[in-house]
Amino acid sequence: MAEKAGSGSSSPKAKTWCDHLALLSSDLTRIPKSDTPCKRCQDLKESWVCLSCKDVFCSRYVNMHFVEHYGQTKHCLAASCRYHYQCFPQIDLSSSSKLENMDALMVAVADLISEPVPSFDFRPADVQSLVWHDEHELALAKEGLQKIFDRGLEALADHQVQKEFLAYSAIFLAYPCPSELKDLSSFGVNLSEETSAFLQAQHKLKVASNLSASVTQKKFVLRQQASKYAEVKKEILATDEKVANLKAMIKELESEIKNLEASLATAESDREKTHEVLDTIDTQVTTVRDGLVSDLAQASAMEGMTRAANELVTQRQSAWDSLRTTFAKLF
């Protein structure tokens, strides 16, 4: 095993290897630098490297993008270039891209996340086998379920809460209970996948909401620019009319030509300025218009997905609220 940091010296020494790295089969030569931001949100606070594809995502304490990555790819090994959970030494990050000066490499195996959701058979024959259930345990199960219901459906995103929910449901349904609460059994089927789908649907709705806000803001900018355009256009027309009148006066009153030429020069200068303003407005309108067209196309493409996500969230939330209300009424 590598020598512990600071041993045999008066000052701490960076540790570059530990026994736990022998558990890895990944190629560690392509680990990104420690200051590489999250691939999705560009956050730098707490990033993790996927040891399967070497992409970097933020932790569940930031925006949960590594959790989403795991849900999509089932890549369960992650590494932090800052510290090692088992050895826990501080390290020098000056050249972490090559790992020469790493103090340690943390490997987090998400075994609990990858565990299959247990299934329960609550037939009367099984109830007879659960001789260890008693009144105290039933009361604890009721209390545990009530606490989870009070926290809301989003609490089931926590794997530990999922396990507690399934365990409490198993205990509760092992005893005679109102028929309305038999839905506890069906609600627990594929709980992890259903909860993940619910959270993803919520995220999609948030994206759609942000896109809608972006469209509204761009429309507001366009209306402002259109109003400015009308004012500038009016000024241009007035200036053009003034220029035309001055030119006519020059022809009719040659004796005053010098004074009229000065006035003409001033008017033409004013017109040039308004044209510059018009060019600026034209550029801004074109840019915002192109952005609006892109956003509207994206919003149109997401309409079906948003509708499906909304239906899934509504259906799942309705089932949850119904189950929670029934439970509250009965207990």
Protein Blocks (a to p, Z undefined) as FASTA:
>chain_A
ZZdehiapabdcddfbdfklmmpcbdfklgccfklccfklopakbccddfklopacddfk
lnommmmmmmmnopabdcdfkbcfklopacdfklmmnommpfbdcddddfklmpccdddd
fbfklmmmmmmbcfklmmmmmmmmmmmmmnojklmmpmklmmmmmmmmmmmmmpccdfkl
mmmmmmmgoklmmmmmmmmmmmmmmmmmmmmmmmmmmmmmmmmmmmmmmmmmmmmmmmmm
mmmmmmmmmmmmmmlmmmmmmmmmmmmmmmmmmmmmmmmmmmmmmmmmmmmmmmmmmmmm
mmmmmmmmmmmmmmmmmmmmmmmmmmmmmZZ
